[in-house]
Amino acid sequence: MGALLEVKDMNKFFGGVQAVADMSFTLEKGELMGLIGPNGAGKTTIFNLITGVYPLSSGAVFFRGEEITGGKTYDIVKKGIARTFQNLRLFGASTVLENVMTACQQHYPYSFLEAISHLGRWKSQEKNIRNKSMELLERVDLAREAHRAAGTLPYGHQRRLEIARALALQPELLLLDEPAAGMNPDEVMNLNELIQKIHSDFQLTILVIEHHMELVMEICPHILCMNFGAKIAEGDPDHIQGHREVLKAYLGEDEEEASA
Amino acid sequence: MSPYVESIITLLMINSIAAMGVSLLTGFTGIFTLGHSAYMALGAYTTAILYMGHSVPWAIAIFAGAAFAMLVAWLIGVPTLRLMGDYYAIASIGLAESIRLIIANWQSLTRGARGYPDISKFATFNVTLAFFLVMGALIFLLIHSRYGRAFKACRDDHVAASLLGYNTARYRVLSLVISAFYCGIAGGLLAGFLQYLKPDMFDMLKSTELTAVVVFGGMGSMSGCLLGTTIITLVTELFRPISQYRMLIYGAVLVIIMVLRPEGLLGRYELGPRLLRHLFGRKTPEGTEGRG
């Protein structure tokens, strides 16, 4: 089976700093993969490179076998990649529902003339957008908050709203950037279930950046650990947990080993 | 209605059409402009020259003027609106000054600084009212559609908007071109209402006034800019007898509104039940109302 996403020899320099070094990995269709590493390891940069927010210094990205390196962000998104943000990027002054509708409407188009006249497909498409968005809000348990300004939601809810907004794009690949950041243990558990549920229900391929080790170890059969921009280990949770380099990256070097 | 009141209301409607265009651009798409009088000038002069000089029917001339304004907006918008930040605002100042100077100096075509006299009146009260109602309705419908949400997404967070699949530069240019259309039509109507044009009518002061009414009516509120235009036009008219102090009073009104209601008279709300609930009702928990 062909890989859904293939990253090949990806490099990114910011001035003299190498943020990503010779990164290569593939993501099969339907996989749920975890991307871990200490702060500043370059995880979010990889997301920004895949989605075209930054240009690559060298290397290539393939999606469904097609090269998307150097593409415009909005084109890459339209091919079927959606993402959430580590620092939330909701439209805070708009309602929860409008946030999801803004993404959802990409799949229910109507013309400019229909928009300024409210004739033709306007009515049916707006209804589709609204219904579909409400459906997604119900899935993430935010339907009751639909008419509230998104910026006034509690933090954990805002994270779920971002997931709903990303799902509204009907992506094939979902990139989640620290979805559990700032959540309490209960919320993390709910999120855990939510990710697994959307993974199976929407037949999504998911790449998740996460700091909560329990979450990653529990839900991701395939984990990649990186440090200083480079891959240091890749494999199943057991392999990662026992890996020397990973322990070193997180816990620091053993003294005896260091002196040896 | 006395002819005086009628003419004030006609002028008010013309100014409102222009303000609605600027409101779409500044209030809904988040692009500042300090030169929208340029598009009014282009609309006004094109209409006058085609109508008086080439006997084109006014109904066609006025749309030709608006189309010309849209073309110029597109030409200046494509290079400047790709960049985020205030590049367009700076370019718009230059554009407005250039257009005004070209009009003032192209004697053979525009009659230069002495002005373009004796334009036959076509923008009667009823004609202006019809334009105002139709164009007002269209822009209200537009902001309550997928385009309205897209413009607001570009305004609130352009990175998030592009990651939702929006080509933000295209939407920004689209918003500018629509706003140029509104200002172009307003300019054409102004020519047919005043029956006289001169380049000084479209100076920096006119441009700032257009942006000012949007800001203090409320950014992101279409009815807010109508309220703002009404207040500014009335202030200007009411104090006509003491005209040497008019700019002083105008300035004072702006300062008072900025101090008392920095988010603008209506904020992001439209005139309607939601606004009333926001202003007077505190029964619903804080912040549960939607904002547009």
Chai-1 contact restraints between the chains, C-beta under 6 A:
chainA,res_idxA,chainB,res_idxB,connection_type,confidence,min_distance_angstrom,max_distance_angstrom,comment,restraint_id
A,T73,B,S162,contact,1.0,0.0,6.0,A-B,restraint_1
A,Y74,B,S162,contact,1.0,0.0,6.0,A-B,restraint_2
A,Y74,B,G165,contact,1.0,0.0,6.0,A-B,restraint_3
A,Y74,B,Y166,contact,1.0,0.0,6.0,A-B,restraint_4
A,Y74,B,N167,contact,1.0,0.0,6.0,A-B,restraint_5
A,V77,B,L163,contact,1.0,0.0,6.0,A-B,restraint_6
A,V77,B,G165,contact,1.0,0.0,6.0,A-B,restraint_7
A,K78,B,G165,contact,1.0,0.0,6.0,A-B,restraint_8
A,R89,B,D157,contact,1.0,0.0,6.0,A-B,restraint_9
A,R89,B,A160,contact,1.0,0.0,6.0,A-B,restraint_10
A,F91,B,D156,contact,1.0,0.0,6.0,A-B,restraint_11
A,A93,B,R291,contact,1.0,0.0,6.0,A-B,restraint_12
A,T95,B,G290,contact,1.0,0.0,6.0,A-B,restraint_13
A,T102,B,R149,contact,1.0,0.0,6.0,A-B,restraint_14
A,T102,B,A153,contact,1.0,0.0,6.0,A-B,restraint_15
A,A103,B,L164,contact,1.0,0.0,6.0,A-B,restraint_16
A,Q105,B,R146,contact,1.0,0.0,6.0,A-B,restraint_17
A,Q106,B,G165,contact,1.0,0.0,6.0,A-B,restraint_18
A,A115,B,L142,contact,1.0,0.0,6.0,A-B,restraint_19
A,A115,B,S145,contact,1.0,0.0,6.0,A-B,restraint_20
A,A115,B,Y147,contact,1.0,0.0,6.0,A-B,restraint_21
A,I116,B,L138,contact,1.0,0.0,6.0,A-B,restraint_22
A,I116,B,L141,contact,1.0,0.0,6.0,A-B,restraint_23
A,I116,B,L142,contact,1.0,0.0,6.0,A-B,restraint_24
A,H118,B,L141,contact,1.0,0.0,6.0,A-B,restraint_25
A,H147,B,G290,contact,1.0,0.0,6.0,A-B,restraint_26
A,R148,B,T288,contact,1.0,0.0,6.0,A-B,restraint_27
A,A149,B,G287,contact,1.0,0.0,6.0,A-B,restraint_28
A,A149,B,R291,contact,1.0,0.0,6.0,A-B,restraint_29
A,T152,B,G287,contact,1.0,0.0,6.0,A-B,restraint_30
